[in-house]
């Protein structure tokens, strides 16, 4: 008999999504990009979390994001659960790819 609880995390679902992003900004995920990230995350109904090593925070909270102290080059996992999980992560992933509009 197969234990389905082990397969649950690996099975694709329309209601949950995860992506790995890298902080490209020279100053890391400081106040301005953290604020922009939280602001964009709040536009979605999905519950969105950011995971850095063993720390997991609410992506809709600037203060939570700042506690990550994510430096340039840090790999973060974005996780979302809800009806708009995939579009939410598409949007947030673009912010990271575009360095939150910062040149450095």
C-alpha positions in Angstrom: 0.0 0.0 0.0 1.3 3.4 -1.0 1.3 6.2 1.6 -0.3 9.2 -0.3 1.0 11.7 2.2 4.5 11.3 0.7 3.2 12.0 -2.8 1.1 15.0 -2.0 4.0 17.5 -2.1 5.2 16.2 -5.5 1.8 16.1 -7.2 1.0 19.1 -9.4 -2.1 21.0 -8.3 -3.9 24.0 -9.8 -4.2 25.5 -6.4 -0.6 25.5 -5.4 2.7 26.4 -7.0 6.3 26.9 -6.1 9.3 28.7 -7.8 12.9 29.3 -6.9 14.2 32.8 -7.5 17.6 34.4 -6.9 18.1 37.9 -5.4 20.0 39.8 -8.1 20.0 43.3 -6.5 23.4 44.4 -5.3 22.0 45.5 -1.9 19.9 42.3 -1.6 16.3 42.3 -0.7 16.4 45.6 1.2 13.4 47.9 2.2 12.4 49.2 -1.3 12.2 45.8 -3.1 10.7 44.2 0.0 8.0 46.8 0.0 7.3 46.3 -3.7 7.2 42.5 -3.3 4.8 42.7 -0.4 2.6 45.3 -2.3 2.4 43.0 -5.4 1.7 39.9 -3.3 -1.2 41.7 -1.6 -2.9 41.9 -5.1 -3.5 38.2 -5.0 -5.9 36.1 -2.9 -3.4 33.2 -2.7 -1.5 32.7 0.5 2.1 33.4 -0.5 5.2 32.5 1.5 8.9 32.9 0.9 11.3 30.2 2.1 15.0 30.9 2.8 16.8 27.8 4.2 14.7 26.9 7.3 12.9 30.3 7.6 9.4 30.7 6.1 7.7 34.2 6.0 4.5 35.8 4.7 5.2 37.5 1.3 2.5 40.0 2.0 4.4 41.4 5.0 7.3 43.8 4.4 8.5 43.2 8.0 8.5 39.4 7.5 10.4 39.8 4.2 13.0 42.0 5.8 13.7 39.4 8.5 15.1 37.1 5.8 18.1 39.5 5.3 18.4 38.0 1.8 21.7 39.2 0.3 22.6 39.3 -3.4 22.8 35.8 -4.8 20.4 34.3 -2.2 18.1 31.6 -3.6 14.6 31.9 -2.3 11.6 29.6 -2.8 8.3 31.3 -3.5 5.2 29.2 -2.6 1.6 30.0 -3.2 -1.7 28.3 -2.4 -5.0 29.5 -3.8 -7.0 29.9 -7.0 -4.5 32.5 -8.4 -1.3 30.8 -7.1 0.3 30.4 -10.6 -0.3 34.0 -11.8 0.8 35.3 -8.4 4.2 33.6 -8.7 4.5 34.6 -12.4 4.2 38.3 -11.2 6.6 38.0 -8.3 9.1 36.0 -10.3 9.2 38.9 -12.8 10.0 41.3 -10.0 13.1 39.3 -9.1 14.1 38.9 -12.8 13.9 42.7 -13.3 15.7 43.4 -10.0 12.6 45.3 -8.8 13.4 48.1 -11.3 16.8 48.8 -9.7 19.9 49.2 -11.9 22.2 47.4 -9.5 
